[in-house]
Amino acid sequence: MHFTFMTEFCTASLPAQAVRIFAGIFNEPDQPLFNVVPLYDWQASSLNILKEVRRGKLDGTAILVHHCQYAPTDGGEAASRYASNMGRSASHAVARDSLVLLAAAPAPAGGLWTKRAITSVGDLKGVRVCVFDFESGVLLRQLGAEPVTADWCRARESIVAKEMDAVLCSGDEATSLSLSQHFRYFSAVRYPRSACALLISARTFRRLSVTQQDAIRQAGRSVEYQLAAVAPYQEQIIFENLHNLGVHVDSRPAAELSAAFAGSPLVVA
């Protein structure tokens, strides 16, 4: 039996890691229970991928969702309990039982990518900051910045055109290679993180035997465990990677600046 799990993110991203771990559990040479085909860097939005998964045209996906608080997953048996944490499109699908949540893991903490050092809230005044959701824009406007909300494709075009002074997003490898070419400073303000969700189509899941469903649930728990095991080291890995790219990292920004970003759930790109 073949499954196709697709994510829009590149191979270095957390969603791609989740798909890769899940596929690796089953793609063993000795009579695998399933064959999972992982596909990365699909040039479409998460919403379109979710539509394909809900319809059963794709078997599963891994996406980044809008809030960071997840209870430990039970492999889909009560996935609707987590629906409020998944963003509108995904949560509605889980609540309607068209998606099954297999695993959830926090994404890397984010920060401010800038062209000059930002050491205080006052330094944000008038700065054009690219953000990826409404709440982030509200927060930045309160801090005196000029937020510009955009999706990642439009953001990249604006960055290349030098229409942005800063970007609020993660420093993981998926974004650092691109942003380090334009922004030489990264302030680790550590705003609340989004989460990565590994999802399977309920249509696909219901076609499986009880034994196969149990294997899928167990694989989801294994993905969650493995991602949680490396989470404490993610920040240090990110900082080292940024340093190697020539980015000046402020790993301990001023308390005033960190506190300004601490209370709002922002989206990681």
Secondary structure in CASP SS format (residue, H / E / C, confidence):
PFRMAT SS
TARGET T0000
AUTHOR 0000-0000-0000
METHOD secondary structure of the structure
MODEL  1
M C 1.00
H E 1.00
F E 1.00
T E 1.00
F E 1.00
M E 1.00
T C 1.00
E C 1.00
F C 1.00
C C 1.00
T C 1.00
A C 1.00
S C 1.00
L H 1.00
P H 1.00
A H 1.00
Q H 1.00
A H 1.00
V H 1.00
R H 1.00
I H 1.00
F H 1.00
A H 1.00
G H 1.00
I H 1.00
F H 1.00
N C 1.00
E C 1.00
P C 1.00
D C 1.00
Q C 1.00
P C 1.00
L C 1.00
F C 1.00
N E 1.00
V E 1.00
V E 1.00
P E 1.00
L E 1.00
Y C 1.00
D C 1.00
W C 1.00
Q C 1.00
A C 1.00
S C 1.00
S H 1.00
L H 1.00
N H 1.00
I H 1.00
L H 1.00
K H 1.00
E H 1.00
V H 1.00
R H 1.00
R C 1.00
G C 1.00
K C 1.00
L C 1.00
D C 1.00
G E 1.00
T E 1.00
A E 1.00
I E 1.00
L E 1.00
V E 1.00
H C 1.00
H C 1.00
C C 1.00
Q C 1.00
Y C 1.00
A C 1.00
P C 1.00
T C 1.00
D C 1.00
G C 1.00
G C 1.00
E C 1.00
A C 1.00
A H 1.00
S H 1.00
R H 1.00
Y H 1.00
A H 1.00
S H 1.00
N H 1.00
M C 1.00
G C 1.00
R H 1.00
S H 1.00
A H 1.00
S H 1.00
H H 1.00
A H 1.00
V H 1.00
A H 1.00
R C 1.00
D C 1.00
S C 1.00
L E 1.00
V E 1.00
L E 1.00
L E 1.00
A E 1.00
A E 1.00
A E 1.00
P E 1.00
A C 1.00
P C 1.00
A C 1.00
G E 1.00
G E 1.00
L E 1.00
W E 1.00
T E 1.00
K C 1.00
R C 1.00
A C 1.00
I C 1.00
T C 1.00
S C 1.00
V H 1.00
G H 1.00
D H 1.00
L H 1.00
K C 1.00
G C 1.00
V C 1.00
R E 1.00
V E 1.00
C E 1.00
V E 1.00
F C 1.00
D C 1.00
F H 1.00
E H 1.00
S H 1.00
G H 1.00
V H 1.00
L H 1.00
L H 1.00
R H 1.00
Q H 1.00
L C 1.00
G C 1.00
A C 1.00
E E 1.00
P E 1.00
V E 1.00
T E 1.00
A C 1.00
D C 1.00
W H 1.00
C H 1.00
R H 1.00
A H 1.00
R H 1.00
E H 1.00
S H 1.00
I H 1.00
V H 1.00
A C 1.00
K C 1.00
E C 1.00
M C 1.00
D C 1.00
A E 1.00
V E 1.00
L E 1.00
C E 1.00
S E 1.00
G C 1.00
D C 1.00
E H 1.00
A H 1.00
T H 1.00
S H 1.00
L H 1.00
S H 1.00
L H 1.00
S C 1.00
Q C 1.00
H C 1.00
F C 1.00
R C 1.00
Y E 1.00
F E 1.00
S E 1.00
A C 1.00
V C 1.00
R C 1.00
Y C 1.00
P C 1.00
R C 1.00
S C 1.00
A E 1.00
C E 1.00
A E 1.00
L E 1.00
L E 1.00
I E 1.00
S E 1.00
A H 1.00
R H 1.00
T H 1.00
F H 1.00
R H 1.00
R C 1.00
L C 1.00
S C 1.00
V H 1.00
T H 1.00
Q H 1.00
Q H 1.00
D H 1.00
A H 1.00
I H 1.00
R H 1.00
Q H 1.00
A H 1.00
G H 1.00
R H 1.00
S H 1.00
V H 1.00
E H 1.00
Y H 1.00
Q H 1.00
L H 1.00
A H 1.00
A H 1.00
V H 1.00
A H 1.00
P H 1.00
Y H 1.00
Q H 1.00
E H 1.00
Q H 1.00
I H 1.00
I H 1.00
F H 1.00
E H 1.00
N H 1.00
L H 1.00
H H 1.00
N H 1.00
L C 1.00
G C 1.00
V C 1.00
H E 1.00
V E 1.00
D E 1.00
S C 1.00
R C 1.00
P C 1.00
A C 1.00
A H 1.00
E H 1.00
L H 1.00
S H 1.00
A H 1.00
A H 1.00
F H 1.00
A C 1.00
G C 1.00
S C 1.00
P C 1.00
L C 1.00
V C 1.00
V C 1.00
A C 1.00
END
